Amino acid sequence: MRSKLATGSRYLLGLIYFVFGLNGFLQFIPAPPTMPEGAMAFMGGMMAAPYFFPVLKGTEVICGALLLSGFAVPLALVILAPITLQIFLFHSFLTPGLENVIMPVVMIALHVLAATGYWSVYKPLFKRG
């Protein structure tokens, strides 16, 4: 039986990824008025590859929908793990201020809590060869 905390974390993380993934296509959340120079350079580099953001945001929408629906949740969590880590690293190194790291830390906590509901699936990944 999945814990209520794991299930709630899965729903909240799925909602975050689904909404912000859709925002990448529909731009219904306004962008911040200014960004630090390093963050702008990083974003510019990613935008130079025209496929990158559509693939990233499409992945976020699909995996967010999987988390919300409860279908293939362990797979969605594995696919989203490097994206969650990158979001944390981006805000840790390229956007100054503790307030910019709060949401990524919450996302990591939600990711870990959601994964605890599927520990039996992940457990074999940590066995010795």
C-alpha contacts under 8 A as a table, 3 or more apart, distances in Angstrom:
res1	aa1	res2	aa2	distance
2	R	6	A	6.65
2	R	7	T	6.69
2	R	117	G	5.24
2	R	118	Y	7.83
3	S	6	A	5.26
3	S	7	T	6.25
3	S	117	G	6.46
4	K	7	T	5.04
4	K	8	G	5.90
5	L	8	G	5.12
5	L	9	S	6.01
5	L	113	L	7.11
5	L	114	A	7.72
6	A	9	S	5.10
6	A	10	R	6.12
6	A	113	L	5.21
6	A	114	A	4.39
6	A	115	A	7.15
6	A	116	T	6.42
6	A	117	G	5.28
7	T	10	R	5.03
7	T	11	Y	6.30
7	T	114	A	6.38
7	T	117	G	7.25
8	G	11	Y	5.15
8	G	12	L	6.16
8	G	114	A	7.74
9	S	12	L	5.14
9	S	13	L	5.97
9	S	110	L	5.00
9	S	111	H	7.18
9	S	113	L	6.13
9	S	114	A	5.18
10	R	13	L	5.24
10	R	14	G	5.92
10	R	67	L	6.00
10	R	68	L	7.15
10	R	110	L	6.99
10	R	111	H	7.29
10	R	113	L	7.77
10	R	114	A	4.80
11	Y	14	G	5.03
11	Y	15	L	6.06
11	Y	67	L	6.36
11	Y	68	L	5.31
12	L	15	L	5.06
12	L	16	I	6.23
12	L	110	L	7.54
13	L	16	I	5.09
13	L	17	Y	6.26
13	L	64	G	7.29
13	L	67	L	7.57
13	L	107	M	6.73
13	L	110	L	6.16
13	L	111	H	6.82
14	G	17	Y	5.27
14	G	18	F	5.90
14	G	63	C	7.29
14	G	64	G	4.05
14	G	65	A	6.42
14	G	66	L	7.47
14	G	67	L	4.87
14	G	68	L	5.29
15	L	18	F	5.08
15	L	19	V	5.95
15	L	64	G	6.25
15	L	65	A	7.87
15	L	68	L	6.87
16	I	19	V	5.45
16	I	20	F	6.03
16	I	64	G	7.38
17	Y	20	F	5.31
17	Y	21	G	5.62
17	Y	60	E	5.28
17	Y	61	V	6.24
17	Y	63	C	7.47
17	Y	64	G	4.92
18	F	21	G	5.16
18	F	22	L	6.12
18	F	60	E	6.10
18	F	61	V	4.48
18	F	62	I	7.36
18	F	63	C	7.53
18	F	64	G	4.45
18	F	65	A	6.15
19	V	22	L	5.18
19	V	23	N	6.12
19	V	61	V	7.40
20	F	23	N	4.80
20	F	24	G	6.44
20	F	57	K	7.83
20	F	60	E	7.69
20	F	61	V	7.87
21	G	24	G	5.24
21	G	25	F	7.22
21	G	56	L	7.92
21	G	57	K	4.50
21	G	58	G	6.52
21	G	59	T	7.71
21	G	60	E	5.00
21	G	61	V	4.87
22	L	25	F	5.35
22	L	26	L	6.07
22	L	27	Q	7.76
22	L	57	K	6.97
22	L	58	G	7.91
22	L	61	V	6.19
23	N	26	L	4.97
23	N	27	Q	4.64
23	N	28	F	5.76
23	N	29	I	6.40
24	G	27	Q	5.84
24	G	53	F	7.60
24	G	54	P	7.69
24	G	57	K	5.81
25	F	54	P	7.59
25	F	57	K	7.40
27	Q	30	P	6.77
32	P	35	M	6.91
35	M	39	A	6.30
35	M	40	M	6.28
35	M	95	T	7.50
36	P	39	A	5.35
36	P	40	M	6.32
36	P	94	L	6.99
36	P	95	T	6.30
37	E	40	M	5.08
37	E	41	A	6.20
38	G	41	A	5.10
38	G	42	F	6.19
38	G	94	L	5.78
39	A	42	F	5.07
39	A	43	M	6.10
39	A	90	F	7.71
39	A	94	L	5.19
39	A	95	T	6.74
40	M	43	M	5.12
40	M	44	G	5.94
41	A	44	G	5.03
41	A	45	G	6.20
42	F	45	G	5.16
42	F	46	M	6.47
43	M	46	M	5.13
43	M	47	M	6.09
44	G	47	M	5.00
44	G	48	A	6.18
45	G	48	A	5.21
45	G	49	A	7.42
46	M	49	A	5.78
46	M	52	F	6.55
46	M	53	F	7.56
47	M	50	P	5.91
47	M	52	F	6.97
47	M	53	F	7.08
49	A	52	F	5.69
50	P	53	F	7.10
50	P	54	P	7.90
51	Y	54	P	5.76
51	Y	55	V	6.20
52	F	55	V	5.39
52	F	56	L	6.08
53	F	56	L	4.92
53	F	57	K	5.84
54	P	57	K	5.28
54	P	58	G	5.77
55	V	58	G	5.08
55	V	59	T	6.00
56	L	59	T	5.16
56	L	60	E	6.29
57	K	60	E	4.94
57	K	61	V	6.18
58	G	61	V	5.12
58	G	62	I	6.13
59	T	62	I	5.21
59	T	63	C	5.92
60	E	63	C	5.29
60	E	64	G	5.72
60	E	80	L	7.39
61	V	64	G	5.10
61	V	65	A	6.06
62	I	65	A	5.13
62	I	66	L	6.24
63	C	66	L	4.87
63	C	67	L	6.20
63	C	76	A	5.01
63	C	77	L	7.70
63	C	79	I	7.60
63	C	80	L	7.16
64	G	67	L	5.12
64	G	68	L	6.21
64	G	76	A	7.65
65	A	68	L	5.02
65	A	69	S	5.98
66	L	69	S	5.11
66	L	70	G	5.88
66	L	71	F	5.29
66	L	72	A	6.32
66	L	73	V	6.16
66	L	76	A	6.47
67	L	70	G	5.25
67	L	71	F	6.81
67	L	72	A	7.65
67	L	73	V	5.40
67	L	76	A	6.70
67	L	77	L	7.88
70	G	73	V	5.75
72	A	75	L	5.44
72	A	76	A	6.30
73	V	76	A	5.04
73	V	77	L	6.12
74	P	77	L	5.16
74	P	78	V	6.27
74	P	115	A	7.18
74	P	118	Y	6.65
74	P	121	V	7.32
74	P	122	Y	7.98
75	L	78	V	5.14
75	L	79	I	6.23
76	A	79	I	5.14
76	A	80	L	6.07
77	L	80	L	5.10
77	L	81	A	5.97
77	L	111	H	7.18
77	L	115	A	7.04
78	V	81	A	5.28
78	V	82	P	7.88
79	I	82	P	6.94
79	I	83	I	7.69
80	L	83	I	5.13
80	L	84	T	6.09
81	A	84	T	5.16
81	A	85	L	6.23
81	A	111	H	7.56
82	P	85	L	4.96
82	P	86	Q	6.02
83	I	86	Q	5.04
83	I	87	I	6.17
84	T	87	I	5.17
84	T	88	F	6.35
84	T	104	P	7.30
84	T	107	M	6.87
84	T	108	I	6.52
85	L	88	F	5.12
85	L	89	L	6.21
85	L	108	I	7.43
86	Q	89	L	4.99
86	Q	90	F	5.92
87	I	90	F	5.15
87	I	91	H	6.30
87	I	104	P	6.28
88	F	91	H	5.39
88	F	92	S	5.99
88	F	101	V	6.84
88	F	104	P	4.87
88	F	105	V	6.76
88	F	108	I	7.93
89	L	92	S	4.93
89	L	93	F	6.00
89	L	94	L	7.95
90	F	93	F	5.59
90	F	94	L	5.44
90	F	95	T	7.10
91	H	94	L	5.51
91	H	95	T	4.96
91	H	96	P	7.42
91	H	100	N	5.99
91	H	101	V	5.68
91	H	104	P	7.45
92	S	95	T	6.39
92	S	96	P	7.17
92	S	100	N	7.60
92	S	101	V	6.01
93	F	96	P	7.14
95	T	100	N	6.55
96	P	100	N	6.97
97	G	100	N	5.68
97	G	101	V	7.31
98	L	101	V	5.37
98	L	102	I	6.70
99	E	102	I	5.53
100	N	103	M	6.92
100	N	104	P	7.88
101	V	104	P	5.46
101	V	105	V	6.19
102	I	105	V	5.26
102	I	106	V	6.24
103	M	106	V	4.97
103	M	107	M	6.15
104	P	107	M	4.90
104	P	108	I	6.26
105	V	108	I	5.10
105	V	109	A	6.25
106	V	109	A	5.06
106	V	110	L	6.11
107	M	110	L	5.02
107	M	111	H	6.01
108	I	111	H	4.97
108	I	112	V	6.19
109	A	112	V	5.20
109	A	113	L	6.06
110	L	113	L	5.06
110	L	114	A	5.91
111	H	114	A	5.19
111	H	115	A	6.17
112	V	115	A	5.09
112	V	116	T	6.35
113	L	116	T	5.22
113	L	117	G	7.22
114	A	117	G	5.74
114	A	118	Y	7.59
115	A	118	Y	5.32
115	A	119	W	6.39
116	T	119	W	5.06
118	Y	121	V	5.49
118	Y	122	Y	6.71
119	W	122	Y	5.06
119	W	123	K	5.74
120	S	123	K	5.28
120	S	124	P	7.72
121	V	124	P	6.98
122	Y	125	L	5.51
122	Y	126	F	7.41
123	K	126	F	5.68
123	K	127	K	7.25
124	P	127	K	5.39
